Amino acid sequence: MAYVISEACISCGACAAECPVEAISEGADRYEINPDVCIECGACADACPVSAPSAE
């Protein structure tokens, strides 16, 4: 299952910078992960200072 970003997101962009497949983009109120592109590597979760990304 793809990772998702919770409402805890502070829109810092740390996750997007670390995503090796560029599956993360800035949404209206927080960053979003495209589940069709996500390879479930967990790089976003490791980079996030507030632990917003998690496995779905």
Secondary structure as GFF3:
##gff-version 3
##sequence-region A 1 56
A	DSSP	beta_strand	3	5	.	.	.	ID=ss1
A	DSSP	alpha_helix	14	18	.	.	.	ID=ss2
A	DSSP	beta_strand	24	26	.	.	.	ID=ss3
A	DSSP	beta_strand	31	33	.	.	.	ID=ss4
A	DSSP	alpha_helix	43	47	.	.	.	ID=ss5
A	DSSP	beta_strand	53	55	.	.	.	ID=ss6
###
